[in-house]
Amino acid sequence: MNPLISAAASLILLSSLSFGAITYIDADPTTNTFETATGSVDTDWYVSGKADTDPLWGLRAFANSTTIFEGRSEAAGDDVPLTTQLSGLGDGTYNVWAFFWDASGSNGWELSTGLSGNPIATYSFDGAGNTTAPVDAGTLDLTGVGTTAEDDRIMYGVNLGQATVSGGSSINVLIQQLGNGSGSRTWYDGVGYEVVPEPSAALLIGLGGLALLRRRRS
């Protein structure tokens, strides 16, 4: 293959994979996060502080915006699924992320999550579930984040795949609480999104790189 064509193809591929910064959105029970079953913001699914009463969530004073949702489901099926809604985005395609915290040591701080309409999967850094997909949030290009590490706790992100916004539609991220006992729980912090460039934009970037290579060879 012509080296210029090969180089241009590589540039197009790289431009399509590099989407830019991930915008972090904190899960907020007064604006964007609600009990999935109700479909509206209310306050009867969580308590302020540690949640000792199953199946309520606890709104703890940790992490970003000093708010994080701690969930413990003591019995199978005895939980309160949540939805965090991303709204107000422009039309286009987005990579969507979910963020949770995990601690070192013997524990199971897993997160069960997925995009609305897609299968739910369980993730963790060192416990049950998918341990390969979570990414240390400190290594990601994030905006809107205050902290990604506290004491022995680290914030992790999971790429949930792509969602398309059209005509003012919203993106819904589903969250389920998991865990049984003091060492096993869900610590859910928020979601994130990054714009996926249109193929034409990626093509223009690749062609621009090709033109630069041609000038260098001449």
C-alpha positions as CSV (number, residue, x, y, z in Angstrom):
1,M,0.0,0.0,0.0
2,N,1.1,3.5,-0.8
3,P,2.7,4.8,2.5
4,L,0.8,8.1,2.2
5,I,-2.5,6.3,1.9
6,S,-1.6,4.1,4.8
7,A,-0.6,7.1,6.9
8,A,-3.8,8.9,6.1
9,A,-5.9,5.8,7.0
10,S,-4.1,5.7,10.3
11,L,-4.8,9.3,11.0
12,I,-8.5,8.9,10.2
13,L,-8.6,5.9,12.6
14,L,-6.9,7.8,15.4
15,S,-9.1,10.8,14.9
16,S,-12.2,8.6,15.2
17,L,-10.9,7.0,18.4
18,S,-9.8,10.2,20.1
19,F,-13.0,12.0,21.1
20,G,-11.6,14.6,23.5
21,A,-12.4,15.2,27.2
22,I,-15.1,13.4,29.1
23,T,-17.5,15.7,30.8
24,Y,-18.4,14.5,34.3
25,I,-21.9,14.9,35.6
26,D,-22.4,14.3,39.3
27,A,-25.5,12.2,40.3
28,D,-27.8,14.6,42.0
29,P,-31.1,13.4,43.6
30,T,-32.7,16.9,43.1
31,T,-32.1,17.2,39.4
32,N,-30.9,14.2,37.4
33,T,-31.1,11.0,39.4
34,F,-34.3,9.3,40.4
35,E,-35.9,5.9,41.2
36,T,-36.3,4.2,37.9
37,A,-39.8,2.8,38.8
38,T,-41.2,6.3,39.5
39,G,-39.6,8.1,36.5
40,S,-39.5,11.4,38.5
41,V,-37.3,13.1,41.1
42,D,-38.4,12.3,44.7
43,T,-36.8,11.7,48.0
44,D,-38.2,8.5,49.4
45,W,-35.5,6.1,48.1
46,Y,-32.5,7.5,50.0
47,V,-31.5,8.8,53.4
48,S,-28.8,11.3,54.3
49,G,-25.8,9.5,55.7
50,K,-25.2,5.8,56.0
51,A,-28.0,3.6,54.7
52,D,-28.5,0.9,57.4
53,T,-32.1,0.2,56.3
54,D,-32.3,-2.1,53.3
55,P,-33.2,-1.2,50.5
56,L,-32.7,2.5,50.9
57,W,-29.7,4.2,49.4
58,G,-27.5,6.4,51.6
59,L,-26.3,9.9,50.4
60,R,-22.8,10.1,51.9
61,A,-20.5,13.1,52.2
62,F,-17.6,11.8,50.1
63,A,-16.2,12.1,46.6
64,N,-17.3,14.7,44.1
65,S,-19.6,17.5,45.3
66,T,-19.2,15.7,48.7
67,T,-22.1,13.4,47.6
68,I,-22.0,9.8,46.7
69,F,-24.7,7.1,46.7
70,E,-24.0,4.1,48.9
71,G,-26.2,1.1,48.3
72,R,-26.5,-2.3,50.0
73,S,-29.0,-4.8,48.8
74,E,-29.3,-7.4,51.6
75,A,-31.6,-9.8,49.7
76,A,-31.8,-10.8,46.0
77,G,-34.2,-8.6,44.2
78,D,-34.5,-6.3,47.2
79,D,-33.0,-3.1,45.8
80,V,-34.0,0.3,44.3
81,P,-32.8,0.7,40.7
82,L,-31.8,4.2,39.8
83,T,-31.7,6.3,36.6
84,T,-29.3,9.1,36.0
85,Q,-30.5,11.2,33.1
86,L,-28.3,13.2,30.8
87,S,-30.4,15.9,29.1
88,G,-29.8,19.2,27.3
89,L,-27.1,17.6,25.0
90,G,-26.9,18.6,21.3
91,D,-27.9,16.2,18.6
92,G,-25.1,13.6,17.9
93,T,-23.5,10.5,19.2
94,Y,-21.8,10.2,22.6
95,N,-19.7,7.8,24.5
96,V,-21.3,7.4,27.9
97,W,-19.5,6.6,31.1
98,A,-20.6,5.6,34.7
99,F,-18.3,6.3,37.7
100,F,-18.0,4.5,41.0
101,W,-15.6,4.1,43.8
102,D,-13.7,1.1,45.1
103,A,-11.4,0.6,48.0
104,S,-8.3,-1.4,48.5
105,G,-8.4,-4.6,50.6
106,S,-11.0,-7.3,50.9
107,N,-14.3,-6.0,49.7
108,G,-16.8,-6.1,46.9
109,W,-17.6,-2.5,45.9
110,E,-19.1,-3.4,42.6
111,L,-21.4,-1.4,40.3
112,S,-24.2,-2.8,38.2
113,T,-25.0,-0.4,35.3
114,G,-25.9,0.0,31.7
115,L,-27.6,2.2,29.2
116,S,-31.4,2.1,29.0
117,G,-32.4,-0.6,26.6
118,N,-29.1,-2.4,26.9
119,P,-28.1,-5.3,29.2
120,I,-27.0,-4.5,32.7
121,A,-23.5,-5.6,33.7
122,T,-21.6,-5.7,37.0
123,Y,-18.2,-4.1,37.3
124,S,-15.6,-3.9,40.1
125,F,-11.9,-3.3,40.4
126,D,-11.1,-6.1,42.8
127,G,-14.3,-7.9,43.6
128,A,-17.1,-9.7,41.8
129,G,-18.1,-8.8,38.3
130,N,-16.1,-7.5,35.3
131,T,-12.7,-6.4,36.7
132,T,-11.1,-5.6,33.4
133,A,-13.4,-2.8,32.1
134,P,-13.1,-0.3,35.0
135,V,-10.5,2.4,34.3
136,D,-8.8,4.5,37.0
137,A,-10.5,7.9,36.6
138,G,-7.3,9.6,37.4
139,T,-5.9,8.4,34.0
140,L,-8.8,9.8,32.0
141,D,-9.2,13.2,30.4
142,L,-12.0,14.4,32.6
143,T,-13.6,17.8,33.1
144,G,-15.9,18.8,35.9
145,V,-14.3,16.4,38.4
146,G,-13.1,17.6,41.8
147,T,-11.3,14.5,43.0
148,T,-10.5,10.9,41.8
149,A,-8.9,9.6,45.0
150,E,-9.6,9.8,48.7
151,D,-7.8,7.9,51.4
152,D,-7.8,4.2,50.3
153,R,-10.7,4.8,47.8
154,I,-10.2,5.3,44.0
155,M,-12.8,6.5,41.5
156,Y,-13.2,4.2,38.4
157,G,-15.0,4.8,35.1
158,V,-16.8,2.3,32.9
159,N,-17.5,3.0,29.2
160,L,-21.1,1.9,28.7
161,G,-21.0,2.3,24.9
162,Q,-22.5,4.9,22.6
163,A,-25.9,6.6,22.7
164,T,-27.5,9.0,20.1
165,V,-29.3,12.2,20.9
166,S,-31.8,13.5,18.5
167,G,-34.4,16.3,18.8
168,G,-33.6,17.0,22.4
169,S,-33.8,13.4,23.6
170,S,-32.1,12.3,26.8
171,I,-29.7,9.5,27.7
172,N,-30.6,7.3,30.6
173,V,-28.0,5.5,32.6
174,L,-29.4,2.7,34.8
175,I,-27.9,1.9,38.2
176,Q,-28.6,-1.1,40.5
177,Q,-27.4,-1.4,44.1
178,L,-25.4,-4.5,45.0
179,G,-23.6,-6.0,47.9
180,N,-24.4,-7.8,51.2
181,G,-22.7,-6.9,54.4
182,S,-20.4,-4.1,55.6
183,G,-17.6,-5.0,53.2
184,S,-19.7,-5.2,50.1
185,R,-21.6,-2.3,48.6
186,T,-22.1,0.1,45.7
187,W,-20.6,3.5,45.8
188,Y,-22.0,5.3,42.8
189,D,-20.8,8.9,42.0
190,G,-22.0,10.0,38.6
191,V,-21.9,9.7,34.8
192,G,-19.9,11.2,31.9
193,Y,-20.1,11.8,28.2
194,E,-17.8,12.6,25.3
195,V,-18.7,13.6,21.8
196,V,-18.1,11.1,19.0
197,P,-17.1,13.2,15.9
198,E,-19.0,12.7,12.7
199,P,-17.3,10.5,10.1
200,S,-16.9,13.5,7.9
201,A,-15.0,15.4,10.6
202,A,-12.7,12.4,11.1
203,L,-12.2,12.2,7.3
204,L,-11.2,15.9,7.1
205,I,-8.7,15.4,9.9
206,G,-7.2,12.4,8.1
207,L,-7.1,14.3,4.8
208,G,-5.4,17.2,6.5
209,G,-2.8,14.9,7.9
210,L,-2.3,13.4,4.4
211,A,-1.8,16.9,2.9
212,L,0.8,17.6,5.6
213,L,2.6,14.4,4.8
214,R,2.6,15.2,1.1
215,R,4.1,18.6,1.8
216,R,6.9,17.0,3.9
217,R,7.7,14.5,1.1
218,S,7.9,17.2,-1.6
